[in-house]
Amino acid sequence: MKFTEDISDILNELLVKNYDAEKGYLNAVNHVDSDRLRIFFKRRASERSEFAKELRTEILQYGEIPEDSGSFKGAMHRNWMSLKSTFSTNNEETILEEAIRGEEASLEVYNDLIKERNLPPSIDALLLRHKNAIQGAINSEKVQEELIS
């Protein structure tokens, strides 16, 4: 496999994760009553959309084709969030817990790639910036969860 294809595969994996996260946050917006949480989830969705744009740009710069949608696993997670929120007594807390779980999974992927791959410095910097923003989102979500529980 060519170096550019290898990098494209790595970035496409992250791209799909970001599509999934964006869709998950947009789904969460429709399942909460709190305006504060709606705004919070919209900001997270916008952030993940921006991450996806940056990853698409990098993939295109390597002459490869970016993925154009999320994963089946991500769709299943969103459906699970919707089902759980339907039967949950504390809808918003359940949605925040699922958002945290999804973000922790994304963070794990970013951490693994940053540690194990020999990527160009510009991509390492991009991944580190995304990783730090995701960690910040996790921290914020945990604070939000404490406020509503």
C-alpha positions in Angstrom: 0.0 0.0 0.0 1.2 3.5 -0.9 2.0 5.9 1.9 -0.7 8.3 0.7 -3.3 5.4 0.7 -2.2 4.5 4.3 -2.7 8.0 5.5 -6.0 8.3 3.6 -7.2 5.1 5.3 -6.3 6.5 8.8 -7.9 9.9 8.1 -11.0 8.2 6.6 -11.5 6.2 9.8 -11.5 9.4 11.7 -13.7 11.1 9.2 -16.4 8.5 9.6 -16.1 8.8 13.4 -16.7 12.6 13.1 -19.7 12.1 10.8 -21.1 9.7 13.4 -20.5 12.1 16.2 -22.0 15.0 14.3 -25.1 13.0 13.5 -25.3 11.8 17.1 -25.2 15.3 18.5 -27.9 16.5 16.0 -30.0 13.5 17.1 -29.5 14.4 20.7 -30.8 18.0 20.0 -34.2 16.5 19.1 -34.4 14.5 22.3 -33.8 17.1 25.0 -36.0 19.8 26.4 -33.3 22.0 27.9 -32.4 25.0 25.7 -28.9 24.9 27.4 -28.4 21.3 26.3 -29.7 21.9 22.8 -27.2 24.8 22.3 -24.5 22.6 23.8 -25.2 19.7 21.5 -25.5 22.0 18.4 -22.0 23.4 19.2 -20.6 19.9 19.5 -22.2 18.9 16.2 -20.8 22.1 14.5 -17.3 21.3 16.0 -17.5 17.8 14.6 -18.6 19.0 11.2 -15.6 21.3 11.2 -13.3 18.4 12.1 -14.8 16.4 9.2 -14.1 19.3 6.8 -10.5 19.5 7.9 -10.0 15.7 7.5 -11.7 15.7 4.1 -9.3 18.5 3.0 -6.3 16.5 4.2 -7.4 13.4 2.4 -8.0 15.3 -0.8 -4.5 16.8 -0.5 -3.1 13.3 -0.5 -5.0 12.6 -3.8 -7.4 10.2 -2.2 -11.2 10.0 -1.9 -12.8 10.9 1.4 -15.7 8.8 2.8 -19.0 10.5 2.4 -21.1 9.2 5.3 -21.0 7.7 8.8 -20.8 4.0 9.8 -23.4 1.4 10.4 -22.2 1.1 14.0 -22.7 4.9 14.4 -26.3 4.6 13.1 -26.9 1.8 15.5 -25.6 3.9 18.4 -27.9 6.8 17.5 -30.9 4.4 17.3 -29.9 3.0 20.7 -29.7 6.5 22.1 -33.2 7.2 20.8 -34.7 4.0 22.2 -33.0 4.5 25.6 -34.2 8.0 25.8 -37.8 6.9 25.1 -37.8 4.5 28.1 -35.6 6.5 30.4 -37.0 8.4 33.4 -34.2 11.0 33.0 -34.0 11.5 29.3 -31.3 14.2 29.3 -29.0 12.4 31.7 -29.2 9.2 29.6 -28.5 11.1 26.4 -25.5 12.8 28.0 -24.2 9.5 29.3 -24.4 8.1 25.7 -22.7 11.2 24.3 -19.9 10.8 26.8 -19.5 7.1 25.9 -19.4 8.0 22.2 -16.8 10.7 22.8 -14.6 8.4 24.9 -14.6 5.9 22.0 -13.6 8.6 19.6 -10.9 9.8 22.0 -9.5 6.3 22.2 -9.2 6.1 18.4 -7.4 9.5 18.3 -5.1 8.4 21.1 -4.2 5.2 19.4 -3.4 6.9 16.1 -1.3 9.6 17.7 0.7 7.0 19.7 1.2 4.3 17.1 1.5 6.0 13.7 4.3 7.8 12.0 2.2 10.6 10.5 3.4 13.8 8.9 3.8 16.6 11.5 0.8 18.6 10.1 -1.5 15.7 10.5 -0.1 14.9 14.0 -0.9 18.6 15.0 -4.4 18.3 13.5 -5.1 15.1 15.4 -3.8 16.5 18.6 -6.0 19.6 18.3 -9.1 17.4 17.6 -8.2 15.1 20.5 -7.9 18.0 22.9 -11.2 19.4 21.8 -12.9 16.0 22.2 -11.4 15.7 25.7 -12.7 19.2 26.5 -16.2 18.1 25.3 -16.1 15.0 27.5 -15.2 17.2 30.5 -18.0 19.6 29.6 -20.5 16.8 29.2 -19.6 15.4 32.6 -20.2 18.8 34.1 -23.6 19.0 32.3 -24.4 15.6 33.5 -23.7 16.6 37.1 -26.0 19.6 36.7 -29.0 17.6 35.6 -28.6 14.5 37.8 
